[in-house]
Each structure stands twice: as C-alpha cells, then as structure tokens.
C-alpha cells in the first residue's frame, strides 16, 4: 500500500500543473523572452546613439579647432590693417563650408578686434588657463565654441609673447537634427523589430510547447485511468476484510484480527486517495472554456444546515464548541455535491486540528456581490511562512507530519479546485497556536 501511495503521489506531483498552468507558463516565458529582447535592443540602441553623439561632437570640436588654427596668421593682419583686409587676404566665408560658423579675433586684453560669420556666442572671452597647446571648449545653448591663445616667439630670449586670442564657433543645430533623426529611426526600428520578434516568439513558443502539452494530457489521462482501475482491487480487498471481520469468532489469533484491521484501514485510505486523485484529474481535464460548474441556483444556508447538524455532533463528542451564524436569502449557482465537499473538507480540518475546549465557527454572509462562507477555529494554526504552500497537492506541514495526524494533503487542493471552478476564491489567515480562518468567496446570483 505504501509503495502504491508513493507511486500515485509521484504521478500527481507530475500532474500538478493544469492546462491553464501551462498556458500561464507559456505566457511567462513569452513575456520574459520579449523583455530580454527589448532590453538587448534598448541597450544596443542606446550604445549606438551614444557612439554617434560622441563621434559627431568630436568631429565638431576637431572642425572648430582646425578653423581657429587656420585663422592664426590673420591675427596680425586684423590688428594692423583692420577687418577690411580679411576678404582680400583669405576667403573666410568659403572656409566656413556653408556652415553656421564664425570667427572672432581678440587682442591681448581680450578686446574684440573683428568678427566674421553668422553665429556668435554671448559668452565672455576665457583668458585664464589658456596657453599655446590648451584650447578651451565651451557651449552656450546651441552654439559650440573653442578659444585658443596666439603666441609669437622672441628668438633672442627664447620666450613666447602673447599676441591675442581667436575664438571659433558653430551651431550644433545640425547635429541635434541628425541625432533626433537617429533617435526616431532607432525607436521605429526597435519597435518594428520587437513586433516581428513577438509574432515569431508566439509561433515558436506554441510549437515548442506542443509536445510538452501532449505529454501532459497523456499523463493526466493515465492518472485518471489508473485511479479508476485501482479502485476495483481495493474494493475487493475491502469486501474480503469486512467479511472476515464480521466473523471474528473464526479468527484464531488476536494478532490476525489486528492485521486485518490494518489492511482494511489501509485499503480505505487508498480508496479515498484514489477518489481524490480521480476528482483532481477530472477537474484538471476540464477545458478552460468551461471554467465553472453547470449547476443550479442554491440557497447556501440550506446547503450548510445538514453540515451543521453533522459536525455539531462530532464537535460535541470531542468537547469542542461549534458556533454558527448563517444569513438566509443568499443564493449562488453551483454544484451542490461539490460545494458540500469543499465545506466539509474545511470543517473536517478545523475539527482535526482543534483540541478539546476549542471553538469552531461557521459563518455565512454577503458583501460586494459575493457570498462569504468562513470557517474559523482556535486550533494549532499554520506558520505564516507555510501559507503559500497549503493548497499544493500532498503538501503537509512539518508539525503535522511529526505528530502523525491523519490526512493525505489533498483536502485543501480539492477545495481550491472546486471554488475556482465556481469562479470564486479562497483566502486563509492563520497564526501558530491561535487558530486559522478560511474564507470562501462565491459570486451571488
């Protein structure tokens, strides 16, 4: 029996993810892939933009420095003959290559001697830290400038004498226009690439998941068929043991009687396990389009009253106070047998984990379009760190395993499956040695 239970546990553990789970996994993989590709495209586009931005600005600086150095010989001409000599000696406007450029000549005091061009900065002349080999680059709004100091050598003393300054300027509007066009192209190209990547990713993801989904469906079918077929030998074992136990006078030894009782208990446990597995397999195999039970309209208070009578007697026998507060007139649409099973599982858990003298309460109310059924107890509680795992199949708290309490770890998984099929939800709050409260939310009719 133990090996069979382990085998079925392995099968069910392999089958935990339903078709909807595969769909969610496929979506997560697709989204993750698109995020990775978007990140790669974003980083590549940013790197390309930074490269072109740096390259264009370096070219501009080099162009301005060349222009300023080309104007060095004209400083003496401007100082002694004036601006009128510029057009005679050098065709300056031809030197600008039809760019929005300008040149300015200054004397040693920083006084403007002459200027030529279209674009002039308003910045004051920088004279500090200027020497023969250290030009100063500046930018004011849309104008980029470079200032150089012009020296002449004194041969007798091997010294340099300052003659003045030259500043070359150019508008950066063309560079900004080029960069804006590049930015637009990167956005459009990246968006187009991401669109086609999305289309191809959806196709490739679907193709990759087809074999996995087919294997998953086969596994679910196998589990359902295995669960169904194993019920027959278990039924025969139960029948044989019950027949023997009904005539204890024919059993010679007490130890044989105990062994038969152990066999029957194990068979009952395995039969219940198979019933639960078969139910979960059928629930998982339901198509996603049929996401709710095709049931009738139910009055929840009438559905819960027989459970109140049943568990009231069980609670009294164990010395537990069972409290109820059921609001009449609350109706939902669903399968009565399945909802009854869900509520029974919660009440059985509350009864199992609540000690003598404790309290179990069953309440029915409505709020914001939902019927709310709550089952609360003052039992041993659940560690808050373990709450995310309690609806997993075959999962049981370590404390419960140590105390060897009865159970297979499928009850809450069945409750969650039933409630989800009824388009509802289940929540839980718990505290160790204080108690646990489960709340089921079902949409009102």
C-alpha positions in Angstrom: 0.0 0.0 0.0 2.8 2.4 0.9 4.6 1.9 -2.4 1.3 2.4 -4.4 0.7 5.6 -2.5 4.1 6.9 -3.3 3.6 6.0 -6.9 0.3 7.9 -7.1 1.9 10.8 -5.3 4.7 10.9 -7.9 2.1 10.8 -10.7 0.0 13.6 -9.1 3.1 15.7 -8.3 4.0 15.4 -12.0 0.5 16.5 -12.9 0.1 19.5 -10.6 0.1 22.0 -13.4 -3.1 22.0 -15.3 -3.7 23.2 -18.9 -4.3 26.7 -17.6 -1.0 26.4 -15.7 0.8 25.5 -19.0 -0.9 28.5 -20.6 0.4 30.8 -17.8 3.8 29.2 -18.1 3.8 29.8 -21.8 2.8 33.4 -21.3 5.5 34.0 -18.7 8.2 32.5 -21.0 7.0 34.7 -23.8 6.9 37.8 -21.7 10.4 37.0 -20.3 11.8 36.5 -23.8 10.2 39.8 -25.0 11.7 41.6 -22.0 15.1 40.2 -22.7 14.9 41.1 -26.4 13.6 44.6 -25.5 16.5 45.1 -23.1 19.0 43.9 -25.7 17.5 46.2 -28.3 17.4 49.1 -25.8 21.0 48.7 -24.8 22.1 48.3 -28.4 20.2 51.4 -29.5 21.5 53.4 -26.6 25.1 52.4 -27.3 24.6 53.3 -31.0 23.1 56.7 -30.1 25.9 57.4 -27.6 28.6 56.4 -30.2 27.1 58.7 -32.9 26.6 61.5 -30.4 30.2 61.3 -29.2 31.5 60.9 -32.8 29.6 63.9 -34.1 30.7 66.1 -31.2 34.3 65.1 -31.6 34.1 65.9 -35.3 32.7 69.3 -34.4 35.4 70.0 -31.9 38.1 69.0 -34.4 36.5 71.2 -37.1 36.3 74.2 -34.8 39.9 73.8 -33.7 41.1 73.5 -37.3 39.2 76.6 -38.2 40.7 78.5 -35.3 44.2 77.4 -36.1 43.7 78.3 -39.7 42.9 81.9 -38.6 46.1 82.3 -36.6 48.1 84.0 -39.4 45.3 86.6 -39.9 45.6 88.0 -36.3 48.4 90.4 -37.2 46.5 91.5 -40.4 43.4 92.2 -38.3 45.4 94.1 -35.6 47.3 96.3 -38.0 45.1 96.6 -41.1 41.6 96.1 -39.7 38.7 93.8 -40.7 38.6 95.2 -44.3 41.7 93.2 -45.1 40.1 89.8 -44.4 38.2 89.4 -47.6 41.3 90.4 -49.6 43.7 88.0 -47.9 41.5 85.0 -47.1 38.0 84.0 -48.5 36.6 83.4 -45.0 33.1 82.6 -46.0 34.3 79.9 -48.3 36.3 78.5 -45.4 33.1 78.0 -43.4 31.8 75.4 -45.9 28.3 77.0 -45.7 28.0 76.0 -42.0 26.7 78.3 -39.3 30.2 79.2 -38.2 32.0 82.3 -37.0 35.4 83.6 -36.1 36.4 86.3 -33.6 39.7 88.0 -33.1 40.8 89.5 -29.8 43.8 91.4 -28.6 45.9 90.6 -25.6 43.4 92.4 -23.3 40.5 90.4 -24.6 39.0 93.3 -26.6 37.2 92.3 -29.7 39.1 93.3 -32.9 36.9 91.7 -35.6 34.4 89.0 -36.3 33.3 87.1 -39.3 30.5 84.6 -39.8 26.8 84.0 -38.8 26.8 82.5 -35.3 28.3 84.3 -32.3 28.2 83.2 -28.7 27.4 85.6 -25.9 30.0 84.1 -23.5 32.8 86.4 -22.3 36.2 85.5 -23.5 38.1 82.9 -21.5 41.7 84.0 -20.9 42.5 82.0 -17.7 44.3 78.7 -18.2 44.9 79.4 -21.9 48.3 78.5 -23.3 49.8 77.6 -26.6 48.6 73.9 -26.5 45.5 74.0 -24.4 42.3 75.2 -26.2 39.2 75.8 -24.2 35.9 74.4 -25.5 32.6 75.9 -24.3 28.9 75.5 -25.2 26.1 78.1 -24.8 22.7 76.7 -25.7 23.0 75.8 -29.4 26.5 77.3 -30.0 29.7 75.4 -29.5 33.0 77.4 -29.3 36.7 76.9 -29.0 39.2 79.6 -27.9 42.9 79.5 -28.5 45.7 81.8 -27.5 48.1 83.0 -30.2 51.8 83.5 -29.2 54.9 84.7 -31.1 58.4 83.6 -30.2 61.1 86.0 -29.2 64.3 84.5 -30.7 66.8 86.4 -28.6 65.3 85.4 -25.3 63.7 82.1 -26.4 60.4 83.2 -24.9 56.8 83.3 -26.1 54.8 86.5 -26.3 51.1 86.6 -26.3 49.6 88.2 -29.4 45.9 87.7 -28.8 43.1 85.3 -29.0 40.9 83.6 -31.6 37.5 82.0 -31.0 35.8 79.8 -33.5 32.1 78.9 -33.1 29.5 76.8 -34.8 25.8 76.0 -34.3 25.0 72.5 -33.1 21.5 72.6 -34.6 22.5 70.3 -37.4 24.0 67.8 -35.0 20.8 67.9 -32.9 18.7 67.4 -36.0 20.8 64.4 -37.1 20.7 62.9 -33.6 16.9 63.4 -33.4 16.5 61.6 -36.7 18.7 58.8 -35.5 16.7 58.6 -32.3 13.4 58.4 -34.3 14.9 55.7 -36.5 16.1 53.7 -33.5 12.6 53.9 -32.0 10.9 52.9 -35.2 13.4 50.2 -36.0 13.4 48.8 -32.5 9.6 48.8 -32.3 9.3 47.1 -35.7 11.9 44.5 -34.7 10.1 43.9 -31.4 6.8 43.5 -33.2 8.2 40.8 -35.5 10.1 39.2 -32.7 6.8 39.0 -30.8 5.0 37.4 -33.7 7.8 34.8 -34.2 8.1 34.2 -30.5 4.4 33.4 -30.2 4.7 30.9 -33.0 7.9 29.3 -31.8 6.6 29.1 -28.2 3.4 27.3 -29.3 5.4 24.9 -31.4 7.9 24.2 -28.6 5.1 23.6 -26.1 3.0 21.2 -28.3 5.0 18.1 -27.3 5.0 19.1 -23.7 1.3 19.8 -23.6 0.6 16.5 -25.4 2.7 14.6 -22.8 0.9 16.4 -20.1 -2.5 15.4 -21.4 -1.4 11.8 -21.7 -0.2 11.9 -18.1 -3.5 13.2 -16.9 -5.3 10.5 -18.9 -3.1 7.9 -17.4 -3.6 9.1 -13.9 -7.4 9.1 -14.3 -7.4 5.7 -15.8 -5.0 4.3 -13.2 -7.1 5.8 -10.4 -10.2 4.2 -11.9 -8.7 0.8 -12.4 -7.1 0.6 -9.0 -10.5 1.1 -7.3 -11.6 -2.4 -8.2 -8.9 -4.4 -6.4 -9.2 -2.1 -3.4 -13.0 -2.7 -3.3 -12.3 -6.5 -3.3 -9.8 -6.1 -0.5 -12.3 -4.1 1.5 -15.0 -6.7 0.8 -12.8 -9.6 1.9 -11.6 -7.9 5.1 -15.1 -6.8 6.1 -16.3 -10.4 5.5 -13.6 -11.8 7.8 -14.0 -9.1 10.4 -17.7 -9.7 10.5 -16.9 -13.2 11.9 -14.2 -12.6 14.5 -15.0 -16.0 16.1 -13.4 -17.7 13.1 -10.2 -15.8 13.5 -7.9 -17.8 15.8 -5.4 -15.2 17.0 -5.9 -11.6 18.1 -2.8 -10.6 16.0 -4.6 -11.8 12.9 -7.5 -9.7 13.7 -5.3 -6.6 14.1 -3.6 -7.3 10.8 -7.0 -7.5 9.1 -8.0 -4.2 10.6 -4.8 -2.6 9.4 -5.4 -4.0 5.9 -8.9 -2.6 5.9 -7.8 0.8 7.2 -5.0 1.0 4.6 -7.5 -0.1 1.9 -10.0 2.6 3.0 -7.2 5.2 2.9 -6.0 4.2 -0.5 -9.6 4.2 -1.8 -10.1 7.7 -0.5 -6.8 8.7 -2.1 -7.8 7.3 -5.5 -11.1 9.0 -5.3 -9.4 12.3 -4.6 -6.9 11.8 -7.4 -9.6 10.9 -9.8 -11.6 14.0 -8.9 -8.5 16.2 -9.4 -7.7 14.6 -12.7 -11.2 15.2 -13.9 -11.1 18.8 -12.7 -7.7 19.4 -14.5 -9.0 17.8 -17.7 -12.0 20.2 -17.9 -11.4 22.7 -20.8 -10.7 26.2 -19.8 -13.8 27.5 -21.6 -15.9 25.5 -19.1 -14.5 27.4 -16.2 -17.5 26.9 -13.9 -19.8 24.1 -12.8 -23.1 24.0 -14.8 -25.2 23.8 -11.6 -28.4 25.1 -10.3 -29.2 28.0 -8.1 -28.5 27.1 -4.5 -29.5 28.6 -1.2 -26.3 28.4 0.8 -28.0 28.3 4.2 -30.0 25.3 3.2 -26.8 23.6 1.9 -24.9 24.3 5.1 -27.6 23.3 7.6 -27.1 19.5 7.2 -23.3 20.1 7.7 -24.1 22.0 10.9 -26.0 19.0 12.3 -23.3 16.6 11.3 -20.3 18.5 12.6 -22.2 19.7 15.7 -22.4 16.1 16.9 -18.7 15.4 16.1 -17.6 18.6 17.9 -19.7 17.8 21.0 -18.1 14.3 21.0 -14.7 15.9 21.0 -15.5 18.6 23.5 -15.3 21.4 21.1 -17.8 24.4 21.0 -19.3 24.6 17.5 -20.8 28.1 16.7 -22.8 29.1 13.6 -24.2 32.2 12.1 -25.9 31.7 8.8 -27.6 34.6 6.9 -30.7 33.5 5.0 -31.5 34.5 1.4 -28.0 34.1 -0.1 -28.0 32.2 -3.3 -25.3 31.1 -5.7 -25.1 29.0 -8.8 -23.2 25.8 -8.5 -23.0 22.0 -8.0 -24.4 21.2 -4.5 -22.4 18.0 -4.1 -19.1 19.7 -4.9 -19.7 22.7 -2.7 -20.8 20.4 0.1 -17.5 18.5 -0.3 -15.5 21.8 -0.2 -17.2 23.0 3.0 -16.9 19.5 4.6 -13.2 19.4 3.9 -12.7 22.7 5.7 -14.8 21.7 8.7 -13.0 18.3 8.9 -9.7 20.1 9.0 -10.9 22.5 11.7 -12.2 19.6 13.8 -9.0 17.6 13.2 -6.6 20.4 14.3 -8.6 21.9 17.2 -8.1 20.5 20.6 -10.7 19.8 23.3 -12.1 23.0 24.7 -11.5 24.9 21.5 -14.0 26.7 19.3 -15.1 26.2 15.6 -17.3 28.8 13.9 -19.1 28.6 10.6 -20.5 31.9 9.3 -22.4 32.9 6.1 -22.7 36.5 5.0 -22.6 38.6 1.8 -20.5 41.6 0.7 -19.9 43.4 -2.6 -21.7 40.9 -4.8 -20.2 37.8 -3.1 -21.4 35.2 -0.7 -18.7 34.6 2.0 -18.5 31.4 3.9 -15.9 31.4 6.7 -14.6 28.5 8.7 -12.6 29.6 11.7 -11.0 27.6 14.5 -8.8 28.0 17.6 -6.6 25.1 16.6 -2.8 24.6 16.3 -2.6 27.2 13.4 -0.2 27.3 10.4 3.1 29.0 10.2 2.7 32.2 8.1 5.8 31.1 6.0 4.0 27.9 5.1 0.7 29.5 4.0 1.7 29.8 0.3 2.1 26.0 0.1 -1.0 24.7 1.8 -3.0 24.3 -1.4 -0.3 22.2 -3.1 -1.2 18.6 -3.5 0.3 16.2 -1.0 1.8 19.1 1.0 1.5 18.8 4.8 3.1 20.9 7.4 6.2 19.5 9.1 4.5 19.8 12.5 1.5 17.7 11.3 3.9 15.1 9.9 5.7 14.8 13.1 2.5 14.4 15.1 1.4 11.7 12.5 -2.1 13.2 12.2 -4.3 11.5 9.6 -4.5 13.1 6.2 -3.1 12.9 2.7 -2.6 16.5 1.9 -5.3 16.7 -0.8 -8.2 18.2 1.0 -7.3 21.9 0.5 -6.2 21.3 -3.1 -9.7 19.8 -3.8 -11.3 22.8 -2.0 -9.4 25.3 -4.1 -10.2 23.4 -7.3 -13.9 23.4 -6.6 -14.0 27.0 -5.6 -12.0 28.1 -8.7 -14.4 26.1 -11.0 -17.2 28.1 -9.4 -15.5 31.4 -10.3 -14.8 32.0 -6.6 -11.7 32.4 -4.5 -10.5 31.1 -1.1 -8.3 33.0 1.4 -6.6 32.0 4.6 -5.3 33.7 7.7 -3.5 31.8 10.4 -1.3 32.1 13.5 0.5 29.4 15.3 -1.3 28.2 18.5 -4.0 30.9 17.9 -6.1 29.5 15.0 -6.9 29.5 11.4 -9.7 31.2 9.3 -10.6 30.2 5.8 -12.9 32.4 3.8 -14.6 31.3 0.6 -16.0 33.9 -1.8 -18.6 32.9 -4.3 -20.4 35.2 -6.8 -24.0 35.9 -6.0 -26.7 35.0 -8.5 
